[in-house]
Amino acid sequence: MRPTRIAFLIPILILVFACGKKNQTCELDPDILDQDIDLSITRLEDEFFGANTVKDYLFLLDKHPEFAEVYLQESMYFSPDSLAASLLEIHQDSALRVLYDSVKVEFADISDIETDLKNAFKSVKYYFPDFKIPKVYTFVSGFNSDLIVTDDMIVIGLDYYLPADHSFQPDIARYMAVRYEREYLVPMIVLAISSRYNITDPTNNTLLSEMMYFGKAYHFVKAIMPCTSDQFIIGYTPEEIAECFENEEFIWAHFVENELLYQTNPFEIRKYIGEAPFTDAISTKAPGRLGRWLGWNIVDDYQSNQNVDLAVLMMEWDVEKIFRQSGYRPRRPE
């Protein structure tokens, strides 16, 4: 069948979806906020740019062994001395020092990031008591690494999150680079954390399975950070979010008429799930990753209709069950 194409030219009168979907509350439970957790962010960029000798770097490698192994990949070097010598050379580079100076200006105060991260960790621990608060480091990577999230450690490459109009920018597509700003940072971290609780059926390789995976992931972030705009969770502008909801019927019709839900061709799946400036199969005016956005709506409806707890939702691997019991219907434009 010929693909359904969407004009995406419907005028936007009120951006009611820019701050949250379906009137979700943005109040954190006092039981969540009252938890006592230990979190501090270590500014490793200061320590590493403050070192002046190989001995200084050897001291830092010994002081932060997890960071040295996971982030700096110490085991790949002939010896700690060779890594330390390499670090000394890198951190004496004048261009990298200018980048560091820029980061210090933009991120002189990161108390807002620390507060948001602390509240997010409290919320994750409330729903998932086994969650252990990881060590959190910031760093200036020279645009080599944006974010590393493991069970025990988080490393934030602050240079990736400089403002969009800053002269220093990562070498990635512009439509992706705009999502690398301060407001997106903590939601990105929470999205990465969601993967450890997002149970899937590894034998299911359908588009529907991918949609449900990302739908659960975005639902997780919204549940953990209810006051965060959808813009900073999925990476659409408020205008794109509003247009997607205005055109939801047409988007859903495209998926149904082209029998996409049970598609297993990875090239076809990528059209709706993969990173792209737009979803060309639907319209060049439609944002990319529309399959993820649609999956988020379906998962939201499933949770609302079945009233399941977040932990139970994340453990549900049966995507057919989620889809069928969601009662999903696209909203009609008002």
C-alpha positions in Angstrom: 0.0 0.0 0.0 1.1 3.6 -0.5 2.4 5.2 2.7 0.1 7.6 4.4 1.6 11.0 4.4 0.9 13.8 6.9 0.9 17.4 6.0 2.0 18.6 9.5 0.7 22.0 8.6 -2.2 22.2 11.1 -2.0 25.5 13.0 -1.0 25.3 16.6 -3.2 27.3 18.8 -2.2 26.1 22.3 0.9 24.1 23.1 -0.9 22.1 25.8 1.4 19.2 25.5 4.7 21.0 25.9 4.8 20.7 29.7 3.4 17.1 30.1 1.2 14.5 28.6 -2.4 13.8 29.5 -2.4 16.2 32.5 0.1 14.2 34.5 0.8 15.6 37.8 4.3 17.0 38.6 4.2 16.6 42.3 6.7 14.3 44.0 5.4 12.1 46.8 6.7 13.4 50.2 7.7 9.8 51.0 10.0 10.1 48.0 11.5 13.4 49.0 11.9 12.5 52.6 14.4 9.7 51.8 17.9 10.3 52.9 20.5 9.4 50.3 24.1 10.3 49.9 25.0 12.0 46.7 27.8 14.4 45.7 29.2 15.2 42.3 32.9 15.1 42.0 34.3 17.7 39.5 37.1 15.5 38.0 37.8 18.1 35.3 39.3 20.4 38.0 41.5 17.6 39.4 42.8 16.5 36.0 43.4 20.0 34.6 45.1 20.9 37.9 47.6 18.1 37.6 51.0 19.1 36.3 53.2 16.0 36.3 53.0 12.3 35.5 53.2 11.7 39.3 50.1 13.9 39.7 48.2 11.8 37.2 49.3 8.5 38.8 47.9 9.8 42.0 44.6 10.6 40.4 44.4 7.2 38.7 45.0 5.6 42.1 42.5 7.9 43.8 39.7 7.1 41.2 40.3 3.5 40.2 36.8 3.0 38.8 37.0 6.0 36.6 40.5 5.0 35.5 39.3 1.6 34.4 35.9 2.2 33.0 36.2 5.7 31.5 40.0 6.0 30.8 40.3 2.3 30.0 43.5 1.9 31.9 43.8 -1.8 31.1 44.3 -0.9 27.4 47.6 0.8 28.2 51.0 -0.9 28.7 51.2 0.5 32.2 49.7 3.2 34.5 52.8 5.3 33.7 52.0 5.3 30.0 48.4 6.3 30.6 49.6 9.1 33.0 52.0 10.4 30.4 49.3 10.4 27.8 47.0 12.3 30.1 49.7 14.9 30.8 50.2 15.5 27.1 46.4 15.7 26.4 45.7 18.2 29.3 48.6 20.5 28.2 46.9 21.0 24.8 45.9 24.6 24.5 42.6 24.0 22.6 41.5 21.6 25.3 42.3 24.1 28.0 40.2 26.7 26.3 37.4 24.2 26.2 37.9 23.5 29.9 37.7 27.3 30.6 34.4 27.5 28.7 33.0 24.6 30.7 34.0 26.3 33.9 32.1 29.4 32.9 28.9 27.6 31.9 29.0 25.1 34.7 30.5 27.1 37.5 27.4 26.2 39.5 25.8 22.8 39.0 23.6 22.8 42.1 20.5 22.6 39.9 21.8 19.4 38.3 22.8 17.9 41.6 19.3 18.7 43.1 17.5 17.2 40.0 19.7 14.1 40.1 19.3 13.6 43.8 15.5 13.8 43.5 15.6 11.4 40.5 17.7 8.9 42.5 15.3 9.2 45.4 12.4 8.4 43.1 14.2 5.5 41.4 15.0 4.0 44.9 11.4 4.5 46.0 10.1 2.3 43.1 13.1 0.0 43.0 14.6 -0.5 46.5 17.5 -2.4 45.1 18.8 0.7 43.3 22.2 1.8 44.6 23.2 5.4 44.4 26.2 5.5 42.0 29.2 7.7 42.2 28.8 10.8 39.9 31.7 12.5 38.2 31.9 15.4 35.8 34.7 15.6 33.2 35.8 17.5 30.1 36.4 14.8 27.5 37.4 16.8 24.5 34.1 15.6 22.9 35.2 12.0 23.2 32.4 10.8 25.5 29.1 12.4 26.4 27.7 10.2 29.2 28.7 6.9 30.8 26.1 5.2 33.1 26.9 2.0 34.9 25.4 0.4 38.1 28.2 2.0 40.2 29.3 5.1 38.3 28.1 8.0 36.1 30.5 10.2 34.2 29.2 13.3 32.6 31.2 14.9 29.8 30.1 18.5 30.5 31.6 19.8 27.2 28.8 18.0 25.3 26.2 20.0 27.2 27.4 23.5 26.4 24.7 25.8 25.0 23.6 25.3 21.4 25.0 28.7 20.5 28.4 28.1 22.0 31.4 28.1 19.7 32.4 24.7 20.9 30.1 22.0 19.6 30.3 18.1 19.3 30.8 16.7 15.9 27.4 15.2 15.5 24.3 16.0 13.4 22.7 19.3 14.3 19.3 17.7 14.9 20.9 15.5 17.6 23.3 18.2 19.0 20.3 20.5 20.0 19.4 17.8 22.6 22.8 18.1 24.2 22.0 21.0 26.5 21.8 21.4 30.3 18.0 20.7 30.6 18.4 17.3 28.8 21.2 16.0 31.0 19.4 14.5 34.0 16.5 13.0 31.8 19.3 11.4 29.7 20.8 9.8 32.8 17.4 8.5 34.0 16.6 7.1 30.6 19.9 5.2 30.7 19.1 3.9 34.2 15.7 2.7 32.9 17.4 0.1 30.7 18.4 -2.1 33.7 14.7 -2.4 34.7 13.2 -2.6 31.2 12.6 -6.3 30.7 12.2 -7.5 27.1 11.6 -10.7 25.2 14.9 -11.2 23.2 13.1 -13.4 20.7 10.7 -10.7 19.7 12.2 -8.6 16.9 9.1 -6.7 15.7 8.6 -3.0 15.4 6.0 -3.3 18.1 8.6 -4.7 20.5 10.9 -1.8 19.8 8.0 0.7 20.2 7.1 -0.8 23.6 10.7 -0.8 24.8 11.1 2.9 24.1 7.6 3.6 25.4 8.4 1.9 28.7 11.7 3.8 28.8 10.1 7.2 28.3 7.2 6.4 30.7 9.9 5.5 33.3 11.6 8.9 32.9 8.2 10.7 33.2 7.3 8.7 36.3 10.7 9.4 37.9 10.7 13.1 36.8 7.0 14.1 36.6 7.8 17.9 36.5 10.1 17.5 33.4 8.7 18.7 30.1 8.2 15.9 27.5 10.6 18.0 25.3 13.5 17.1 27.5 12.6 13.4 27.6 12.0 12.5 24.0 13.9 15.5 22.5 11.1 17.0 20.4 10.4 20.7 20.4 7.1 21.9 22.0 5.9 22.6 18.5 6.7 19.1 17.3 5.0 17.6 20.3 1.8 19.6 19.7 1.8 18.7 16.0 2.3 15.0 16.7 -0.7 15.0 18.9 -2.7 17.0 16.4 -1.8 14.4 13.8 -1.9 11.3 16.0 -4.9 9.8 14.0 -2.9 10.1 10.8 0.2 8.7 12.3 -1.6 5.7 13.7 -3.4 5.1 10.4 0.0 5.0 8.6 1.1 2.2 11.0 -2.1 0.2 10.7 -2.6 0.6 6.9 1.0 -0.4 6.2 0.9 -3.3 8.7 4.0 -2.1 10.4 3.5 -3.3 14.0 4.7 -6.8 13.2 7.3 -5.8 10.7 10.7 -7.5 11.4 12.8 -6.0 8.6 15.5 -4.0 10.5 15.7 -1.4 7.7 11.9 -0.8 7.9 12.1 -0.7 11.7 14.9 1.9 11.6 12.7 4.3 9.6 10.4 4.7 12.7 12.8 4.0 15.6 16.3 5.1 14.5 17.8 8.5 14.9 16.8 10.8 12.0 16.0 14.4 11.4 12.5 13.4 10.3 10.3 10.3 9.7 10.5 10.4 5.9 8.1 7.4 5.4 5.4 9.6 6.9 6.4 13.2 6.1 9.6 15.3 5.9 7.8 17.6 8.4 7.3 14.8 10.9 10.1 14.5 13.6 12.3 11.4 13.6 11.7 8.4 16.0 7.9 8.6 15.7 7.6 4.9 16.5 9.1 5.6 19.9 6.7 8.5 20.5 3.7 6.3 19.5 5.0 3.5 21.8 5.1 6.0 24.7 1.4 6.8 24.2 0.5 3.1 24.1 2.4 2.4 27.3 0.9 5.4 29.0 -2.6 4.1 28.1 -1.7 0.6 29.3 -0.5 1.9 32.7 -3.5 4.2 33.1 -6.1 1.5 32.1 -4.5 -1.4 34.0 -3.3 0.7 36.9 0.0 -1.2 37.2 2.9 0.0 39.4 6.0 1.3 37.6 8.1 -1.7 38.7 5.4 -4.1 37.4 5.2 -2.2 34.2 8.9 -2.3 33.6 9.0 -6.1 34.2 6.2 -6.8 31.6 7.9 -8.3 28.6 4.8 -9.4 26.7 4.4 -6.5 24.3 1.3 -8.0 22.8 -0.3 -7.9 26.2 0.7 -4.3 26.7 -0.7 -3.4 23.3 -4.0 -5.3 23.6 -4.7 -4.2 27.1 -3.8 -0.6 26.6 -7.0 0.1 24.8 -5.0 2.6 22.8 -6.9 4.9 20.5 -5.4 8.1 19.0 -6.8 11.3 20.4 -8.9 13.3 18.0 -7.8 16.9 17.4 -10.0 19.3 19.3 
